[in-house]
Amino acid sequence: MFESAEIGHAIDKEVYDAEVPALREALLEAQFELREKAAFPVIVLINGIEGAGKGETVKLLNEWMDPRLIEVRTFDQQTDEELARPPAWRYWRMLPAKGRMGVFFGNWYSQMLQGRVHGEFKDARLDQAINAAERLEKMLCDEGALIFKFWFHLSKKQMKARLKSLQDDPLHSWRISPLDWQQSKTYDKFVKYGERVLRRTSRDYAPWHVIEGVDPHYRSLTVGRILLEGLQNALNRPAAKPATVNAAPLPVSVDQISLLDSLDMTQHLEKDDYEEQLITEQARLAGLLRDKRMRKHALVAVFEGNDAAGKGGAIRRLAAALDPRQYSIVPIAAPTEEERAQPYLWRFWRHIPARGKFTVFDRSWYGRVLVERVEGFCSPGDWLRAYGEINDFEEQLDDARVIVVKFWLAIDKQTQLERFQAREEIPFKRFKITEDDWRNRDKWDAYRAAVGDMVDRTSTEVAAWTLVEANDKRWARVKVLRTINRALESAFEKSDKHDKKHGK
Amino acid sequence: MFESAEIGHAIDKEVYDAEVPALREALLEAQFELREKAAFPVIVLINGIEGAGKGETVKLLNEWMDPRLIEVRTFDQQTDEELARPPAWRYWRMLPAKGRMGVFFGNWYSQMLQGRVHGEFKDARLDQAINAAERLEKMLCDEGALIFKFWFHLSKKQMKARLKSLQDDPLHSWRISPLDWQQSKTYDKFVKYGERVLRRTSRDYAPWHVIEGVDPHYRSLTVGRILLEGLQNALNRPAAKPATVNAAPLPVSVDQISLLDSLDMTQHLEKDDYEEQLITEQARLAGLLRDKRMRKHALVAVFEGNDAAGKGGAIRRLAAALDPRQYSIVPIAAPTEEERAQPYLWRFWRHIPARGKFTVFDRSWYGRVLVERVEGFCSPGDWLRAYGEINDFEEQLDDARVIVVKFWLAIDKQTQLERFQAREEIPFKRFKITEDDWRNRDKWDAYRAAVGDMVDRTSTEVAAWTLVEANDKRWARVKVLRTINRALESAFEKSDKHDKKHGK
């Protein structure tokens, strides 16, 4: 994989000087066009051998292009805010917006390579990390991002010579960190695992470019040309992606019966039972969130449901149990301008709670496969791939001990009608009913099909859906609370076992 | 100040139960109207004696109102990201957007009171903190925010009884933190300094409400009514603030000569001198930013100037000197939707660099007194008060050892014309010239007057303006670099002296 980057590529100064002006001009032009169209973000990943010119090349790109449109991000030590959340959170928060270019030093690849080289984990974990990187990049590309992955390479001999010459040069010796010297010892391992990583993550949508780092002219021109060509191609591709869906369409149940039909919509609670059970479950929840094991977890509750199914009421009964300092509620409406300039999961990542905290999403990322699907706000290709992306997302939460609980509050069509009419009559509830609600009601069957598919495809072991019979509000509220309590208890037990096994 | 909150206010359960339903309904209605209009944010500050019902009241508000529109924020331990920035940064990042309500526990008042009570500083520093709080709140209110400040009070006797009863109640004993018990010892001090703080910060635009905390019915009803009345008043006030400007208009120089006229616009550098000096200053800058004293500082450079004055080129010469991992460039264009939902300084606060880092603002908060003034995007009242607000802002940066360097790049009208024409002819520079640029040119004199006022009113000891003669780009670029270098050197020397004095 690295052979052709060890053969001593070099470019004459004359050739270089003659080529650079036109290249710069074209890069600038592409960059401004990117800004004007603001059609996609550009992500540049910088990896490879220390001393192979990574820093110099990034510096040069900032000189060649307009640095005002480039964000260079380093990911060294995690901050405590980052440590309290899933590992990918730090990358999500730094993603460049559409029309801009983000250069990521010390990205997910450096993290996995460091870990493996220094023996923090074995190949199996490395492969998991590789897999996660692949999925992340695939998703970013599907959302329109243009990703460049550069591996700056040096042979072992070249690297040693390079470090030596840097060290001897007083103007440059500051550039050599202890890490660099360390790498001269771990070179073989680094290259071995680097090969494994590159081999598995070089994909058509985001290939690796291995750059021989010895000759500055060669590596600068090469990187510049790759960037230029990639930018120009992406800028000239047709605006609307053809809605190519390779898979067969979603299976339609032959008997037209879905999981929703299996719900017993007559479930209900008498007032006395309700009040007793509600108080019991609220006290239980309050206790569980104060449990010291909660400090190792976070809790995410997702509320979806038919309009007027009682999401707000259920959320309020939940909130009533808790210290308001411990939870936050994120109501999801139309995305803001900054959110629209990012992949659709970005607006949810930004609200992922820190350890010990609880976030309620009042509507959620499932909008992608519900309202966006039904209303045609995104293409079939987009919502079809969203099931997998969402499962990946929730798996990352689960890996970081974020407990995910998801509710679909279901009411029947007649109950909805009655509630809509009642809302229109009560002054302070008028805000809760809009034209949109009536319009959505006309699409009852389409939404029902979307819900069925959603549950079938995203109710997983790590984040199961709970269907809530919500014709009776009391029943629904108690079921929601009880489900959260059970999820917390079972997560705590799992942690206990895990910690015991690992002697903590 | 607290006397009338120690007289044993109480409300019967019957009265309470009779009043609450209407109050809740009205609060909900006000809250939804707030969301619909999204005209202003609501900030609720919660302070006072431990055990006086602060937590309970916030919990109740979340039950009475729609918790999805309320954000409860606690400010305990600062995170490392917060510690690396000016103290106010953590509050700015948590401000509620227009249409929403933010409840701040542990806000700026708790911080100053804790510090004073535990003897971390004396009255003089407390007074500085009081002053800063006053300015912050004044600015927020001028920007439209509605601020409620609640002080929950208990007499010493009441407090001791309350803590005792909480402790005896197994369901509640977890609520008492070590801090609470500590407060029973520091009660007298806490109340004494609390009085000082309340006395000085109770203003017409953001008065304190002292609430006797003994009787839950009394305190809940009182808080609820104050909130309701305040919300309703604010929702019903006329949308457009009358542009009342109390001060005399800005003085116009009798001889029509401003600081800009005193610039020698013929300043220039020969190519050889330029290249030598540029390299020297770039190397100096690179060295200074690597200096270990930089770890205690951050650097902010502001670039303003006539269109086509060469801001971009100067910024690129700056960037060329540096490791791209150390700086970031923030180009300021029209604010995004999320930025428009916040006070105008919010979008700059979010980019304030952490210690050790360098941020370049390509255009800045001075837009308020330049383009917004000249184009009439804000009222005279708004931009007139901005001078003081900006000085406060920069003083906070300076206090946190953020070095602020500000450049006005000045060219004359003829030079601008030539550059506009040249830009229209060069393909990759066409992006840089728009209709707007030609329109702005027509307002040359108005901009010139605005620049004069800006420099007169915001060139301060903590953040001076540097006027740059930019007809000659070489001269301008070297002057910019040299000015930044001098600012860094002088800041480092000041730190050295300060540290030596304090034996560090």
Interface residues (C-beta under 8 A of the other chain):
Chain A: E25 A26 L28 E29 F32 E33 R35 E36 G55 V58 K59 N62 E63 D66 P67 R68 L69 I70 E71 V72 T74 T79 D80 E81 V103 F105 W174 R290 G312 I315 R316 A319 A320 L322 D323 P324 R325 S328 I329 P331 T336 E337 E338 D362 P427 F428 F431
Chain B: E25 A26 L28 E29 F32 E33 R35 E36 G55 V58 K59 N62 E63 D66 P67 R68 L69 I70 E71 V72 T74 T79 D80 E81 V103 F105 W174 R290 G312 I315 R316 A319 A320 L322 D323 P324 R325 S328 I329 P331 T336 E337 E338 D362 P427 F428 F431
